[in-house]
C-alpha cells in the first residue's frame, strides 16, 4: 500500500534518505509526514529538493485540461508573474497573498487600481488575503463558492507564494479535522499535489510552486533564503540620496545613484537584511557583480526579483549590481 506525505504530497518511501518522501522503516505504518516535513515543522531544518521544469509543465497542462476553477496565488511582493494567470483560460480567481507584509498605510484599493492599470488580466475576481493573519479568508471562500462548478479547486503559483499557508487557513476556518499542510518561507516545500477535502462541495488541491530561474533565491543556501525572505510587516528604509552615493543591500546588491540632484530612495526588503549608505567613488564593494543601468522617469521602482524593490521619486540614473542571472527591472511605483 502506498501513502502520501500529508505535508508535502510526496510518496512515502523507506529506501533512500536523499529522495523525497523518506521515512525510516520502523515509522512507515504510523507516520503521516515524511522526515523532511517533520524536520521543517519541528526544527526549521530544510533540505533542498529541486524539481524539473518539465514536471511543472506537465502538471499545469493536466490542470488546464480539466477546466476546474483555479486560484492563482501571487505574493504581493512578487507580482511580475501576474500575466501567467491568463494561461489557464479565464476560470481563475487571482489571489494576492501576504498583504500583511506591506505597511498598513498601503490600501487594497490602490493595489487593485495598480493591477488593473498595469496588467491585462482575464480573471473572474481579485481577492487580497493573508493566510498567516486569517485576513479575507472567509471572503475568498465565498468568492470560490460563487464561481466553483466542480468539486476540486486547484491552487497554482510560484514557490513560496503562500498557497499552503492559505489552505491551512481554510482548514482552520472550516474546522476540518485534517493534518496541516507543511509550510515554510523556504522554497519547494510542497513536492506533489495534495488534496484536502474542506466539505462536501469543496476539495482544495495544493500544487508544487514553480521556481523561476531568474529570481534571487535560485541556488542560494537556506541561511541566505531565511535572511532575505519576508516574514513580517516591512519597515521601509528611506534615504535622501545625494549625488554619487550608494546603498548596499546586505552582501547581495548595490545601488549607485549617479544623477546630479538629491533624490529619495525607499527600500522594501526583509527586516533582517542590513542596509548601509556609502560613497560611490571611494568604495567598490560588490562592484564585481553583474551591472544593470537605469535612466528612470520620476515615480519608478527598481525591482530585484525575490530580494527587494526600491521606490524612487524623481528622475534618476542608477547602476544596480547583483549576482548574474537575477532579473532586475523597473516599473511604476507600486506604493
C-alpha positions, 0 to 999 in steps of 0.5 A: 500500500502506498501513502502520501506525505500529508505535508508535502504530497510526496510518496512515502518511501523507506529506501533512500534518505536523499529522495523525497518522501523518506521515512525510516522503516520502523515509522512507515505504518504510523507516520503521516509526514515524511522526515523532511516535513517533520524536520521543517515543522519541528526544527526549521531544518530544510533540505533542498529538493529541486524539481524539473521544469518539465514536471511543472509543465506537465502538471499545469497542462493536466490542470488546464485540461480539466477546466476546474476553477483555479486560484492563482496565488501571487505574493504581493511582493512578487507580482511580475508573474501576474500575466501567467494567470491568463494561461489557464483560460479565464476560470481563475480567481487571482489571489494576492497573498501576504498583504500583511507584509506591506505597511498598513498605510498601503490600501487594497484599493490602490493595489487593485487600481495598480493591477488593473492599470498595469496588467491585462488580466482575464480573471473572474475576481481579485481577492487580497488575503493573508493566510498567516493573519486569517485576513479575507479568508472567509471572503475568498471562500465565498468568492470560490463558492460563487464561481466553483462548478466542480468539486476540486479547486486547484491552487497554482503559483510560484514557490513560496507564494503562500498557497499552503499557508492559505489552505491551512487557513481554510482548514482552520476556518472550516474546522476540518479535522485534517493534518496541516499542510507543511509550510515554510518561507523556504522554497519547494516545500510542497513536492506533489499535489495534495488534496484536502477535502474542506466539505462536501462541495469543496476539495482544495488541491495544493500544487508544487510552486514553480521556481523561476530561474531568474529570481534571487533565491535560485541556488542560494543556501537556506541561511541566505533564503531565511535572511532575505525572505519576508516574514513580517510587516516591512519597515521601509528604509528611506534615504535622501540620496545625494549625488554619487552615493550608494546603498548596499543591500546586505552582501547581495546588491548595490545601488549607485545613484549617479544623477546630479540632484538629491533624490529619495530612495525607499527600500522594501526588503526583509527586516533582517537584511542590513542596509548601509549608505556609502560613497560611490567613488571611494568604495567598490564593494560588490562592484564585481557583480553583474551591472544593470543601468537605469535612466528612470522617469520620476515615480519608478521602482527598481525591482530585484526579483525575490530580494527587494524593490526600491521606490524612487521619486524623481528622475534618476540614473542608477547602476544596480549590481547583483549576482548574474542571472537575477532579473532586475527591472523597473516599473511604476511605483507600486506604493 
